[in-house]
Amino acid sequence: MANHCALCGEKIGKHETICPLCASICDGGETVPPDTLRQFWSINQSRISAFTETNVIRSHFCSSVTHIDNNHKMFYISHKKVNSPVNQLIFKFDEVVSYQYNRFPGRTVTKSKGGLGRAVVGGALFGPMGAVVGATTAKAETHEVGGSTFMDIKFRTPYWSKSMSIMPLVGLPEFLDRCINESSRVQQSLHPTVPSQTHRHYCPNCGAEVGDANFCPNCGYNMKNV
């Protein structure tokens, strides 16, 4: 007998408690307590309600679209056919941690180059055996066929962390750089550099700390001479 998702009620496997969609809000969502995931989705829903699209980043060569709300500094990445933020994960600009490019490897193909010409020359000079030797000394070239490049993006919100892999989208790296700069600015404002300690003064004669005294309290050296 199939179970039902503790959040949305959809049918799931007998060994599952959360459906893949409900678990997708954070990394490792399958092991996060349902009550916590419900809170996460509630926070995301409040972002969806506030989201007002101001511009998009799209490309004819990519199936992903980045929807941006510059007023609230939020965005989401969806499939090209999705035009509504409903059921989408909404991120704030300052929640982008990093991104990097990776690649799905293609098929390796090895091809001999110049084998026919070498066989002809070898056969003309040394007969059938020369043709075989000429063919076997052909230069082999190896190259990759197929494969694809994708972009890994890491997010960190105050409530959950999330990784996302998408096909590269023209204009997206520049936007993500802008988000990372915003994240750095916010972090700096929340955790400003601790001011350095007040400069300490030491006696050049005996090395004792003198503070702002005119004479060293240890050896009596006149600090006005410093």
C-alpha positions in Angstrom: 0.0 0.0 0.0 1.4 3.4 -1.0 2.1 6.1 1.5 1.1 9.8 1.0 3.3 12.8 1.3 3.1 14.4 4.7 2.9 17.8 3.2 0.9 17.7 0.0 -0.8 14.3 0.2 0.6 13.0 -3.1 1.2 9.2 -3.4 4.7 8.2 -2.6 6.7 5.0 -2.1 6.1 2.8 0.9 9.5 3.7 2.3 9.1 7.5 1.8 7.5 10.2 3.9 7.9 13.2 1.6 7.4 13.5 -2.1 10.4 14.7 -4.3 8.8 18.1 -5.0 8.2 18.9 -1.3 11.7 17.7 -0.4 13.3 19.8 -3.2 13.1 23.0 -1.2 16.5 22.2 0.5 19.4 19.9 0.1 18.8 16.6 1.9 15.1 17.4 2.2 14.2 13.7 2.3 15.6 13.5 5.8 14.3 16.9 7.1 11.3 16.6 9.5 8.0 17.4 7.7 7.1 20.2 10.2 10.4 22.0 9.3 9.8 21.6 5.6 6.3 23.0 6.1 7.8 26.1 7.7 10.3 26.4 4.8 7.5 26.3 2.2 5.5 28.8 4.2 8.5 31.2 4.1 8.8 30.5 0.4 5.1 31.2 -0.1 5.4 34.6 1.5 8.2 35.4 -1.0 6.0 34.2 -3.9 3.2 36.5 -2.7 5.5 39.5 -2.7 7.2 38.7 -6.0 6.7 41.2 -8.8 8.7 40.5 -11.9 10.7 43.5 -13.3 12.8 41.8 -15.9 14.0 38.4 -17.1 17.1 36.7 -18.5 16.4 34.3 -21.3 18.0 32.8 -24.3 16.8 30.9 -27.4 19.5 28.3 -26.8 18.6 27.5 -23.2 15.4 26.0 -21.7 15.9 28.0 -18.4 14.6 31.5 -17.7 15.7 33.7 -14.8 12.8 35.9 -13.4 14.0 38.9 -11.4 12.2 41.2 -9.0 14.6 44.2 -8.5 12.3 45.9 -6.1 12.4 43.1 -3.5 15.8 41.8 -4.6 14.5 38.3 -5.3 14.6 35.9 -8.3 13.8 32.4 -9.4 15.0 30.2 -12.2 12.3 28.2 -14.0 11.7 26.2 -17.2 11.0 28.4 -20.2 7.3 27.3 -20.3 6.8 28.5 -16.6 5.6 32.1 -16.3 4.4 32.0 -12.7 6.4 31.9 -9.5 3.8 29.5 -8.0 5.6 26.3 -6.7 9.0 27.8 -7.6 11.8 28.4 -5.2 12.4 32.1 -4.6 15.8 33.3 -3.6 17.0 36.7 -2.5 20.0 38.3 -4.2 22.2 38.0 -1.1 21.5 34.3 -0.7 23.7 33.4 -3.7 27.0 31.9 -2.3 28.8 30.8 -5.4 28.6 29.2 -8.9 30.9 27.2 -11.0 30.9 25.4 -14.4 31.1 21.6 -14.7 30.8 19.3 -17.6 29.0 16.0 -18.4 31.7 14.0 -20.4 30.8 12.9 -23.9 32.0 9.8 -25.8 35.7 9.4 -26.6 36.4 8.6 -30.2 39.8 7.6 -31.5 40.5 8.0 -35.2 43.5 7.2 -37.3 44.8 9.9 -39.5 46.9 9.3 -42.6 46.6 5.5 -42.5 45.5 5.1 -46.1 48.3 7.3 -47.5 50.9 5.5 -45.4 49.6 2.1 -46.5 49.8 3.1 -50.2 53.4 4.4 -49.8 54.4 1.4 -47.8 52.9 -1.0 -50.3 54.6 0.8 -53.2 58.0 0.6 -51.6 57.9 -2.7 -49.7 55.0 -4.7 -51.0 52.1 -6.1 -49.0 54.0 -6.2 -45.8 55.0 -2.6 -46.2 51.4 -1.7 -46.7 50.5 -3.3 -43.4 53.3 -1.6 -41.6 52.4 1.8 -43.2 48.8 1.5 -42.0 49.8 0.6 -38.4 52.1 3.6 -38.1 49.3 6.0 -38.8 48.8 8.8 -36.3 45.9 8.3 -33.9 43.8 11.2 -32.8 41.4 11.1 -29.9 38.6 13.6 -29.3 35.4 13.8 -27.4 32.0 13.7 -29.1 28.9 15.1 -27.4 29.0 16.1 -23.7 27.5 19.3 -22.2 28.5 22.1 -19.9 26.3 23.0 -16.9 26.3 25.5 -14.1 26.2 24.6 -10.4 24.8 27.3 -8.2 24.9 27.2 -4.3 22.4 29.2 -2.2 22.4 29.8 1.5 19.3 31.3 3.2 18.8 31.9 6.9 16.6 28.8 6.9 18.0 26.2 4.5 20.7 25.6 1.9 20.2 24.6 -1.7 22.2 23.6 -4.7 20.9 23.9 -8.3 22.3 22.6 -11.6 21.2 24.3 -14.8 22.4 24.7 -18.4 24.4 27.9 -18.8 22.3 31.0 -19.6 23.7 34.0 -21.4 23.7 36.9 -18.9 23.2 34.8 -15.8 26.9 34.8 -14.7 26.9 38.6 -14.6 23.6 38.6 -12.6 25.0 36.0 -10.2 28.1 38.1 -9.7 25.9 41.0 -8.8 24.1 38.8 -6.3 27.4 37.6 -4.7 28.5 41.2 -4.3 25.2 42.0 -2.6 25.8 39.0 -0.3 29.2 40.2 0.6 27.9 43.6 1.4 25.2 42.3 3.6 27.5 40.0 5.4 29.9 42.8 6.0 27.1 45.0 7.5 26.0 42.1 9.8 29.5 41.2 10.9 31.7 44.3 10.6 35.4 44.1 11.2 36.3 44.3 14.9 38.0 47.7 15.5 41.6 47.3 16.3 42.7 47.9 19.9 43.9 51.4 21.0 47.5 51.9 20.2 49.7 51.1 23.2 52.8 53.1 24.1 55.9 51.5 25.6 59.0 53.0 27.2 62.0 52.9 24.8 64.3 52.7 27.8 62.9 49.7 29.7 60.1 48.4 27.6 57.3 49.0 30.2 53.9 50.0 29.0 53.4 53.7 29.8 50.0 54.5 28.3 49.7 58.3 27.9 52.0 59.1 30.8 54.7 61.8 30.4 57.2 59.7 32.4 57.7 55.9 32.5 56.2 54.6 35.8 59.0 51.9 35.9 62.2 53.8 35.2 61.2 57.4 35.1 62.2 58.0 31.4 60.9 61.3 30.0 58.5 60.2 27.3 58.5 63.7 25.9 61.9 62.9 24.4 60.3 60.2 22.2 
